[in-house]
Amino acid sequence: MDTVKSWIEEIQSSGKSCFTFSEALEHFPSHNSDSLKRSLTRLVARHKICSVWKGFYVIVPIEYQTKGIIPAVYYIDQLMKFLGRDYYISLLNAAEFYGAAHQRPMELSVITTPPSLRSTLKKDIKINFNNKSVILMQYTEQRKTPTSYIRISSPELTATDLIQFEKVIGGLNRASTVLYELAENCRFKKLKKDFFEYVPAPVIQRLGYLLDEELDTKKQADDLYSMAKKFGCSFRRTPLKNRKGFINCPVNEKWEIIINEQIEIDEW
């Protein structure tokens, strides 16, 4: 184990923060698979490394060794490369980067492509995966972390994701609360046609209605509306709240939204 520990310390000193079981096995050809696994398991128990995915390990920085818990944002980029997936950090985590987090999220929300990845919980760190058939990287941004770079959704993509995945984050009220702070970062005028082909029209409609009527962010709403119409986004009668009845509910004619939900912004 001391030999394995020394190797891990060596690669950490060279700036590496993660490694795979295959890399370790290649470096120690004299070890068989079982003996190497035992060595790594003991180092996990001593909080020197953390197994966050089968075959993928994170080297625990000194400041996190007491509990052996590392924020997922520290290693998510390396993990997704290991899994061979495009990805971006989304929803409340992305909003937090723009100063629009109501409170620090307890999990990391990641959008990736199919096939589905099972959400994971390791040492109180949860990564919640959601799927999109494709990811338009031009609507993501790169940010620096202490160990690498990560991809996060742009403010505009974050806004639409908050609506599209509102059930994941706790409903439209919570989405609206975050949108209230996020809206000032959104520059809908810079969007191109591919954005409106990528984001479902009902999501654009719901977002526009909330910005316009519930959050009183008229400029952002008008910009979104003009770009949607410019690029041929077709509106149809759509309930504000999915999975809820809407018979005899009023309709917002501009956004073609059936108002079947009362929005209440959370207190900050």
C-alpha positions as a Markdown table, in Angstrom:
| # | Residue | x | y | z |
|---|---|---|---|---|
| 1 | Met | 0.0 | 0.0 | 0.0 |
| 2 | Asp | 2.9 | 2.4 | 0.8 |
| 3 | Thr | 4.1 | 2.0 | -2.8 |
| 4 | Val | 0.7 | 2.8 | -4.2 |
| 5 | Lys | 0.3 | 5.7 | -1.7 |
| 6 | Ser | 3.7 | 7.1 | -2.9 |
| 7 | Trp | 2.7 | 6.9 | -6.5 |
| 8 | Ile | -0.6 | 8.8 | -5.7 |
| 9 | Glu | 1.4 | 11.5 | -3.9 |
| 10 | Glu | 3.7 | 11.7 | -6.8 |
| 11 | Ile | 1.0 | 12.2 | -9.4 |
| 12 | Gln | -0.8 | 14.7 | -7.1 |
| 13 | Ser | 2.4 | 16.8 | -6.8 |
| 14 | Ser | 2.6 | 16.9 | -10.6 |
| 15 | Gly | -0.8 | 18.5 | -10.7 |
| 16 | Lys | -3.1 | 15.5 | -11.3 |
| 17 | Ser | -6.2 | 15.3 | -9.1 |
| 18 | Cys | -7.8 | 12.0 | -10.5 |
| 19 | Phe | -6.7 | 8.6 | -11.8 |
| 20 | Thr | -8.3 | 5.5 | -13.0 |
| 21 | Phe | -8.0 | 1.9 | -11.9 |
| 22 | Ser | -6.6 | 1.0 | -15.3 |
| 23 | Glu | -3.9 | 3.7 | -14.9 |
| 24 | Ala | -2.9 | 2.3 | -11.5 |
| 25 | Leu | -2.8 | -1.3 | -12.8 |
| 26 | Glu | -0.6 | -0.2 | -15.7 |
| 27 | His | 1.8 | 1.5 | -13.4 |
| 28 | Phe | 2.0 | -1.6 | -11.1 |
| 29 | Pro | 2.3 | -4.5 | -13.5 |
| 30 | Ser | 3.5 | -6.7 | -10.6 |
| 31 | His | 0.2 | -6.2 | -8.7 |
| 32 | Asn | -2.7 | -8.4 | -9.6 |
| 33 | Ser | -6.1 | -6.8 | -9.8 |
| 34 | Asp | -7.3 | -8.0 | -6.4 |
| 35 | Ser | -4.3 | -6.8 | -4.4 |
| 36 | Leu | -4.4 | -3.4 | -6.1 |
| 37 | Lys | -8.1 | -3.1 | -5.2 |
| 38 | Arg | -7.3 | -3.9 | -1.6 |
| 39 | Ser | -4.5 | -1.3 | -1.5 |
| 40 | Leu | -6.9 | 1.3 | -2.9 |
| 41 | Thr | -9.7 | 0.4 | -0.6 |
| 42 | Arg | -7.4 | 0.9 | 2.4 |
| 43 | Leu | -6.4 | 4.3 | 1.1 |
| 44 | Val | -10.1 | 5.2 | 0.6 |
| 45 | Ala | -10.7 | 4.2 | 4.3 |
| 46 | Arg | -7.9 | 6.6 | 5.3 |
| 47 | His | -9.5 | 9.4 | 3.3 |
| 48 | Lys | -6.5 | 9.7 | 1.0 |
| 49 | Ile | -8.5 | 9.0 | -2.1 |
| 50 | Cys | -12.2 | 8.8 | -2.9 |
| 51 | Ser | -13.9 | 6.3 | -5.3 |
| 52 | Val | -16.6 | 8.4 | -7.0 |
| 53 | Trp | -17.3 | 6.0 | -9.9 |
| 54 | Lys | -16.4 | 2.4 | -10.6 |
| 55 | Gly | -12.8 | 2.5 | -11.8 |
| 56 | Phe | -12.4 | 6.2 | -11.1 |
| 57 | Tyr | -10.7 | 7.8 | -8.1 |
| 58 | Val | -10.2 | 11.3 | -6.9 |
| 59 | Ile | -7.1 | 12.3 | -4.8 |
| 60 | Val | -8.4 | 14.0 | -1.7 |
| 61 | Pro | -6.8 | 17.4 | -1.0 |
| 62 | Ile | -5.4 | 17.9 | 2.5 |
| 63 | Glu | -8.1 | 20.3 | 3.4 |
| 64 | Tyr | -10.8 | 17.6 | 2.7 |
| 65 | Gln | -9.1 | 14.6 | 4.3 |
| 66 | Thr | -10.7 | 14.9 | 7.7 |
| 67 | Lys | -14.0 | 13.7 | 6.2 |
| 68 | Gly | -12.9 | 12.5 | 2.9 |
| 69 | Ile | -15.6 | 14.5 | 1.1 |
| 70 | Ile | -14.8 | 16.5 | -2.0 |
| 71 | Pro | -17.2 | 18.8 | -3.8 |
| 72 | Ala | -18.2 | 17.2 | -7.0 |
| 73 | Val | -17.4 | 20.3 | -9.0 |
| 74 | Tyr | -13.7 | 19.6 | -8.4 |
| 75 | Tyr | -13.8 | 16.4 | -10.4 |
| 76 | Ile | -16.9 | 16.4 | -12.6 |
| 77 | Asp | -15.0 | 17.4 | -15.8 |
| 78 | Gln | -12.4 | 14.6 | -15.4 |
| 79 | Leu | -15.2 | 12.1 | -14.6 |
| 80 | Met | -17.2 | 13.0 | -17.7 |
| 81 | Lys | -14.1 | 12.6 | -19.8 |
| 82 | Phe | -13.6 | 9.2 | -18.2 |
| 83 | Leu | -17.2 | 8.3 | -19.1 |
| 84 | Gly | -16.8 | 9.8 | -22.7 |
| 85 | Arg | -19.7 | 12.1 | -22.4 |
| 86 | Asp | -20.5 | 15.7 | -23.3 |
| 87 | Tyr | -21.9 | 17.5 | -20.4 |
| 88 | Tyr | -22.6 | 20.8 | -18.7 |
| 89 | Ile | -23.4 | 21.8 | -15.1 |
| 90 | Ser | -27.0 | 23.1 | -15.0 |
| 91 | Leu | -30.0 | 24.3 | -13.1 |
| 92 | Leu | -29.4 | 25.7 | -9.6 |
| 93 | Asn | -25.7 | 25.0 | -9.7 |
| 94 | Ala | -25.3 | 27.0 | -12.9 |
| 95 | Ala | -27.5 | 29.8 | -11.5 |
| 96 | Glu | -25.2 | 29.9 | -8.5 |
| 97 | Phe | -22.3 | 30.9 | -10.8 |
| 98 | Tyr | -24.4 | 33.9 | -11.9 |
| 99 | Gly | -25.2 | 34.9 | -8.3 |
| 100 | Ala | -28.8 | 33.7 | -8.6 |
| 101 | Ala | -28.8 | 30.8 | -6.1 |
| 102 | His | -31.5 | 31.0 | -3.4 |
| 103 | Gln | -29.3 | 28.7 | -1.3 |
| 104 | Arg | -26.3 | 26.5 | -2.0 |
| 105 | Pro | -27.6 | 23.4 | -3.8 |
| 106 | Met | -27.0 | 20.1 | -1.9 |
| 107 | Glu | -26.4 | 18.2 | -5.2 |
| 108 | Leu | -24.7 | 18.8 | -8.5 |
| 109 | Ser | -27.1 | 18.9 | -11.5 |
| 110 | Val | -25.5 | 17.7 | -14.7 |
| 111 | Ile | -27.0 | 17.6 | -18.2 |
| 112 | Thr | -25.5 | 14.9 | -20.5 |
| 113 | Thr | -26.5 | 12.8 | -23.5 |
| 114 | Pro | -28.0 | 9.3 | -23.7 |
| 115 | Pro | -27.8 | 6.6 | -22.6 |
| 116 | Ser | -28.9 | 7.6 | -19.2 |
| 117 | Leu | -26.5 | 7.7 | -16.3 |
| 118 | Arg | -27.8 | 6.7 | -12.9 |
| 119 | Ser | -27.6 | 9.6 | -10.3 |
| 120 | Thr | -25.0 | 8.8 | -7.7 |
| 121 | Leu | -24.6 | 9.5 | -4.0 |
| 122 | Lys | -21.1 | 9.1 | -2.5 |
| 123 | Lys | -20.2 | 10.4 | 1.0 |
| 124 | Asp | -23.1 | 12.8 | 1.0 |
| 125 | Ile | -22.2 | 14.2 | -2.4 |
| 126 | Lys | -25.0 | 13.6 | -5.0 |
| 127 | Ile | -24.6 | 14.0 | -8.7 |
| 128 | Asn | -28.0 | 14.2 | -10.4 |
| 129 | Phe | -27.9 | 13.4 | -14.1 |
| 130 | Asn | -30.6 | 14.6 | -16.6 |
| 131 | Asn | -30.5 | 13.9 | -20.4 |
| 132 | Lys | -30.8 | 15.8 | -23.6 |
| 133 | Ser | -30.6 | 14.2 | -27.0 |
| 134 | Val | -27.9 | 16.6 | -28.0 |
| 135 | Ile | -25.9 | 19.4 | -26.3 |
| 136 | Leu | -25.2 | 22.7 | -28.1 |
| 137 | Met | -21.8 | 23.6 | -26.6 |
| 138 | Gln | -22.0 | 27.1 | -28.0 |
| 139 | Tyr | -24.5 | 27.8 | -25.2 |
| 140 | Thr | -22.2 | 26.7 | -22.5 |
| 141 | Glu | -19.4 | 28.6 | -20.8 |
| 142 | Gln | -16.0 | 27.3 | -19.4 |
| 143 | Arg | -15.2 | 28.2 | -15.8 |
| 144 | Lys | -12.0 | 27.6 | -13.7 |
| 145 | Thr | -12.1 | 25.4 | -10.6 |
| 146 | Pro | -9.2 | 24.7 | -8.2 |
| 147 | Thr | -8.5 | 21.4 | -10.1 |
| 148 | Ser | -9.6 | 21.9 | -13.7 |
| 149 | Tyr | -12.1 | 23.6 | -15.9 |
| 150 | Ile | -15.8 | 22.9 | -16.0 |
| 151 | Arg | -18.7 | 23.5 | -18.4 |
| 152 | Ile | -21.8 | 25.4 | -17.2 |
| 153 | Ser | -24.9 | 26.5 | -19.1 |
| 154 | Ser | -25.1 | 30.1 | -20.2 |
| 155 | Pro | -27.6 | 32.3 | -18.4 |
| 156 | Glu | -30.1 | 31.9 | -21.3 |
| 157 | Leu | -29.8 | 28.1 | -21.4 |
| 158 | Thr | -29.9 | 28.0 | -17.6 |
| 159 | Ala | -33.2 | 30.0 | -17.7 |
| 160 | Thr | -34.8 | 27.5 | -20.1 |
| 161 | Asp | -33.5 | 24.5 | -18.3 |
| 162 | Leu | -35.0 | 25.8 | -15.0 |
| 163 | Ile | -38.4 | 25.7 | -16.8 |
| 164 | Gln | -37.8 | 22.4 | -18.7 |
| 165 | Phe | -36.7 | 20.6 | -15.6 |
| 166 | Glu | -38.7 | 22.5 | -13.0 |
| 167 | Lys | -40.0 | 19.2 | -11.5 |
| 168 | Val | -36.3 | 18.3 | -10.7 |
| 169 | Ile | -35.7 | 21.4 | -8.7 |
| 170 | Gly | -38.9 | 21.5 | -6.8 |
| 171 | Gly | -41.5 | 23.2 | -9.1 |
| 172 | Leu | -42.3 | 26.4 | -10.9 |
| 173 | Asn | -42.3 | 28.5 | -7.7 |
| 174 | Arg | -38.7 | 27.7 | -7.0 |
| 175 | Ala | -37.7 | 28.1 | -10.7 |
| 176 | Ser | -39.4 | 31.5 | -10.7 |
| 177 | Thr | -37.5 | 32.6 | -7.6 |
| 178 | Val | -34.2 | 31.8 | -9.2 |
| 179 | Leu | -35.2 | 33.3 | -12.5 |
| 180 | Tyr | -36.0 | 36.6 | -10.7 |
| 181 | Glu | -32.3 | 37.0 | -9.9 |
| 182 | Leu | -31.0 | 35.3 | -13.1 |
| 183 | Ala | -32.9 | 37.4 | -15.5 |
| 184 | Glu | -30.6 | 40.4 | -15.3 |
| 185 | Asn | -27.8 | 38.2 | -16.7 |
| 186 | Cys | -29.8 | 37.0 | -19.7 |
| 187 | Arg | -29.1 | 38.5 | -23.1 |
| 188 | Phe | -31.8 | 36.9 | -25.3 |
| 189 | Lys | -31.0 | 39.3 | -28.2 |
| 190 | Lys | -27.8 | 37.4 | -28.9 |
| 191 | Leu | -29.5 | 34.1 | -29.4 |
| 192 | Lys | -29.5 | 32.5 | -32.8 |
| 193 | Lys | -32.0 | 30.3 | -34.7 |
| 194 | Asp | -30.5 | 27.1 | -33.4 |
| 195 | Phe | -31.4 | 27.9 | -29.8 |
| 196 | Phe | -35.1 | 28.1 | -30.7 |
| 197 | Glu | -34.8 | 24.8 | -32.7 |
| 198 | Tyr | -33.1 | 23.3 | -29.7 |
| 199 | Val | -35.4 | 24.4 | -26.8 |
| 200 | Pro | -39.0 | 23.2 | -27.0 |
| 201 | Ala | -41.5 | 26.0 | -27.8 |
| 202 | Pro | -43.6 | 25.4 | -24.7 |
| 203 | Val | -40.5 | 26.0 | -22.6 |
| 204 | Ile | -39.9 | 29.4 | -24.4 |
| 205 | Gln | -43.6 | 30.2 | -23.8 |
| 206 | Arg | -43.6 | 29.4 | -20.1 |
| 207 | Leu | -40.3 | 31.3 | -19.6 |
| 208 | Gly | -41.5 | 34.3 | -21.5 |
| 209 | Tyr | -44.8 | 34.4 | -19.6 |
| 210 | Leu | -43.0 | 34.2 | -16.2 |
| 211 | Leu | -40.5 | 36.9 | -17.1 |
| 212 | Asp | -43.3 | 39.2 | -18.5 |
| 213 | Glu | -46.2 | 38.8 | -16.1 |
| 214 | Glu | -44.9 | 37.2 | -12.9 |
| 215 | Leu | -41.4 | 38.6 | -12.5 |
| 216 | Asp | -42.0 | 42.0 | -14.2 |
| 217 | Thr | -38.8 | 41.7 | -16.2 |
| 218 | Lys | -40.3 | 43.3 | -19.3 |
| 219 | Lys | -37.1 | 44.0 | -21.3 |
| 220 | Gln | -35.9 | 40.4 | -21.1 |
| 221 | Ala | -39.4 | 39.1 | -21.9 |
| 222 | Asp | -39.7 | 41.4 | -24.9 |
| 223 | Asp | -36.3 | 40.4 | -26.2 |
| 224 | Leu | -37.1 | 36.7 | -25.9 |
| 225 | Tyr | -40.5 | 37.3 | -27.6 |
| 226 | Ser | -38.9 | 39.2 | -30.5 |
| 227 | Met | -36.2 | 36.6 | -31.1 |
| 228 | Ala | -38.7 | 33.7 | -30.9 |
| 229 | Lys | -40.9 | 35.3 | -33.5 |
| 230 | Lys | -37.9 | 36.3 | -35.7 |
| 231 | Phe | -36.8 | 32.7 | -35.9 |
| 232 | Gly | -40.2 | 31.2 | -36.4 |
| 233 | Cys | -40.9 | 29.7 | -33.0 |
| 234 | Ser | -44.5 | 28.5 | -33.2 |
| 235 | Phe | -46.7 | 29.1 | -30.1 |
| 236 | Arg | -49.7 | 26.9 | -29.3 |
| 237 | Arg | -52.0 | 27.0 | -26.3 |
| 238 | Thr | -49.8 | 25.6 | -23.5 |
| 239 | Pro | -50.6 | 25.2 | -19.8 |
| 240 | Leu | -48.3 | 27.0 | -17.5 |
| 241 | Lys | -48.1 | 24.0 | -15.2 |
| 242 | Asn | -47.7 | 20.5 | -16.6 |
| 243 | Arg | -49.5 | 17.6 | -15.0 |
| 244 | Lys | -52.3 | 19.9 | -13.8 |
| 245 | Gly | -55.8 | 20.5 | -15.1 |
| 246 | Phe | -56.6 | 23.8 | -17.0 |
| 247 | Ile | -60.3 | 23.7 | -17.9 |
| 248 | Asn | -61.8 | 27.3 | -17.7 |
| 249 | Cys | -58.5 | 28.8 | -16.8 |
| 250 | Pro | -57.6 | 32.3 | -18.2 |
| 251 | Val | -55.2 | 32.6 | -21.2 |
| 252 | Asn | -52.4 | 35.0 | -21.8 |
| 253 | Glu | -52.8 | 35.7 | -25.5 |
| 254 | Lys | -49.3 | 37.0 | -26.1 |
| 255 | Trp | -47.5 | 33.9 | -24.9 |
| 256 | Glu | -50.5 | 31.5 | -25.5 |
| 257 | Ile | -50.2 | 30.3 | -21.9 |
| 258 | Ile | -53.1 | 28.8 | -20.1 |
| 259 | Ile | -52.7 | 30.1 | -16.5 |
| 260 | Asn | -53.4 | 27.1 | -14.4 |
| 261 | Glu | -50.9 | 27.8 | -11.6 |
| 262 | Gln | -50.5 | 30.7 | -9.2 |
| 263 | Ile | -46.9 | 31.7 | -8.9 |
| 264 | Glu | -45.5 | 32.6 | -5.5 |
| 265 | Ile | -41.9 | 33.8 | -5.3 |
| 266 | Asp | -40.0 | 32.5 | -2.2 |
| 267 | Glu | -38.8 | 35.0 | 0.4 |
| 268 | Trp | -35.0 | 35.5 | 0.2 |
